[in-house]
C-alpha cells in the first residue's frame, strides 16, 4: 500500500472518493471507499505505535488538615441521603418531605456545630454547590480547606475558588498582616472581598486602610462591591472615606456612598439633606381644619444635590420635583421631623394630614428612611395596626415587609401573627418571609389556624402552596403533634358546595407538613454531639 499522509486521507474522506481519488489505490476487486478506510486503519496503527508518552504532571500537594470534628455517624448518613436526593432530581413525592428544600437548614445547623464534611462526600458536596448557588456559602464552609483543595483539581469546581470565602476568611482571621496583604494584593476578587469583610469585623480601621491603599486603581464594579462591604458595622469612622467616594468617577459608587452616609444620622451629608428637607416640609397651623403638613418640592436639582446622591432624572411617569423631594426626605435623619412638625412622636407625625395630595410621596420617603436608618419607632408608626385592612400590593406607599425588617424579631413575629389572624394568608407571604426561623409559637399557630380555616372554607391547598412551603421550613418542629389531627380527611363528602377532591388534597398537604417537621426534628437531633 502506498504511503500517504493523514491529512490527505482526511481530505479524501471529506470530499468523497467520487470527487477526489484516494491517495491509496484500491486492490483488485476493491472499491475506492474501502481502500480509503483500509489506508486510514493502517495510518491509525502507525500513529499509535509511534506515540510517545506525555510528561507526567506534578503531583498535587497534600490536602491541608481540617481540625474540625467529623459529623456524627447518623448525620453523615443523612448528608449522603440529602446529596443523593438532590442529584436524583429531588422534588415533592406525594406526602413525602421535599429533601432538597431542607438542605440549607441542614448546612446551617451543621456549620453551627462546627463540623467538617466527610472526605468521601466532598465531590458530591461541591457538585451540589455548583448546581445551586444559594447553597454555596454554607456548603463551602462545611467543605472547608479540603474542599478548596479538591476544587483546584477540577475545572468545573473553580467557582469554589472565586466565591469560597472560607479559605480567604481563614487567612484573614488567623494569619499575619503580611499574609492578609498578600491575599488582598494577589487574590481573586471573591477572596479579596472575604478578606476585607473578615478584617473589618476584627479591625475596621485596618480594613479601611486596606481599601484606601488600592482604591484608585480598582475597577468601578470592584469599588462598588468593596464599598458595600462597609455596610456591615457602618460607623462614623467610615464617614471620611465615604465623603471621598462621593466624588468617585462611577455614578453607582457615588450613589452607594450617599446611601451609606445617609444611614449615619450624624454625618455631614445627613445634615445637608436635613437642611434641604426642612425647606421642603413644614407645618401649617393657619387653616380652619387644624394643623396640616404642607410640602414645597425643590424647584431644581443643583450640583450640591447631585453630589450628595440625588438622581436628577426621574423614572418614567414620575414628576421631577416629587422625585427630588422623596430623595431628600429619605436621606434626611428621621429625628428632625418631630421638632419640625411640632409633635412628640413618630406616630403623631404620621397621623398629621398632608395637604395637596403629597401624603403618598412623603410617607413613602419616610418608609425608606425608616428601613435605611433601622428606626423601629418610625417603622412601627408607619406600619400601623396589623388589623388595618391591607392595601393591594403596588397601590400603596406602604411596604410592610421592609418596615418589619427594622423591628426586633419578637415584635415582628407578633405583628405578622396578628395580621394573619385578622386577614388570613392571601397577603401574608412576603410578611412571613421576613420572620425569624423557626417561627415564634404565636405566629406558627396563627398560620396553622389560617390554613385550617382555608381548608374548612373549601379552598384547594395549592392556592396556599407558597405559605405551605414556608411552613414546612419555618414552623417549629414541636408543632408536629398539634398538626396531626389535620392530616385526616375533613368535610362532608355529600356537601354539594365542597370543592371536588379538596379534602383529600388537604390531607396529603398536612401529612407532608407533619412528616417534614418530624424529619427536621430528627435531623436536628442527629447533629447533637455524642
Secondary structure, DSSP 4 states (H G I P E B T S, - for coil): -----HHHHHHHHHH-TTTS--SSPPPTT--HHHHHHHHHHHHHHHHHHTPPPPPPPPPPPPPPP--SPBPPHHHHHHHHHHHHHHHTT---BTTB--GGGGHHHHHHHHHHHT-B--GGGHHHHHHHHHH-GGGHHHHHHHHHHHHHHHHTT-GGGTHHHHH-HHHHHHHHHHS-HHHHHHHHHHS-HHHHHHHHHHHHHH-HHHHHHHHHHHGGGS-HHHHHHHHHGGGTT--GGGHHHHHHHTT-S-HHHHHHHHHHHHTSTTSHHHHHHHHHHHTTEEEE--STT--EEEE---S---HHHHHTT--SSPPTT--HHHHHHHHHHHHS-GGGHHHHHT-SSHHHHHHS-BGGG-HHHHHHHHHHHHHHTT-HHHHHHHH--TTSPPPPTTSSS--HHHHHTTS-HHHHHHHHHHHHHHH-STT-HHHHHTS-SSPPHHHHHHHHHHHHHHHHTT--GGGGHHHHHHHHHHS-GGGHHHHGGGGS--S-TT-TTSPTTHHHHHHHHHHHHHHHHHHHHHHHHHTS--
